[in-house]
Amino acid sequence: MTDTRVHDSVETHSTEPASVVKLIRKFLENHKAENTVIIDLHGKTTIGDYMVITSGNSNRQVKSLAENLVQTLKSKGLATIKPEGLPQGDWVLIDAGNVIVHLFRPEVRAFYNLEKMWEADLPDPETGTTAHWQASHSNIMRITLVAI
């Protein structure tokens, strides 16, 4: 449930992680981010509830996505920490509370392959059970589309 209210000319939204991740997903879709993966971290770690991993085609696009996402989160009244890695634009990390966003250039994303780190606990979209899967980006994308 999204709690929307206006306070000092800033529209605020619920800081519930599910609401924040929906806002981030919509922003990324509207701004042409590619291959967005959303990983549910509940019960897997204490660093956050969701991890969003996405790509931009160039340093310039990654920087632009990061800068504009931070502004969007701030305009919705969500506190954000200054993004890490913004000057280089290869890999930018944004801590949006219980949602961690990783913006990559495709080559850097392929090198670090964060999706693989979390694959052992991803649910099978057809059965809903947890199983260890071989690294397969297409499987992760199927999970993302079903889970959120």
WOSUL-V150815 format. One line per field, one symbol per residue. ss: DSSP state (~ for helix, > for strand, _ for the rest). burial: b if it has 9 or more other C-alpha atoms within 8 Angstrom, else e. A space follows every 10 residues. Layout:
BEGIN
ss->???
burial->???
END
This chain:
BEGIN
ss->____>>>__> >>____~~~~ ~~~~~~~~~~ ___>>>>>>> _________> >>>>>>__~~ ~~~~~~~~~~ ~~~~~_____ ___>______ >>>>>>__>> >>>>>~~~~~ ~~_~~~~~~~ ~_>______> ______~~~~ ~~~~~~~_
burial->eeeeeeeeeb bbbbeebebb beebbebbbe eebbebbbbe beeeeeebbb bbbbbbbbbe bbbebbeebb eebbbbbbeb eebebbeebb bbbbbbbbbb bbbbbbebbe eeeebeebbb bbbbbeeeeb beeeeeeeeb bbbbeeee
END
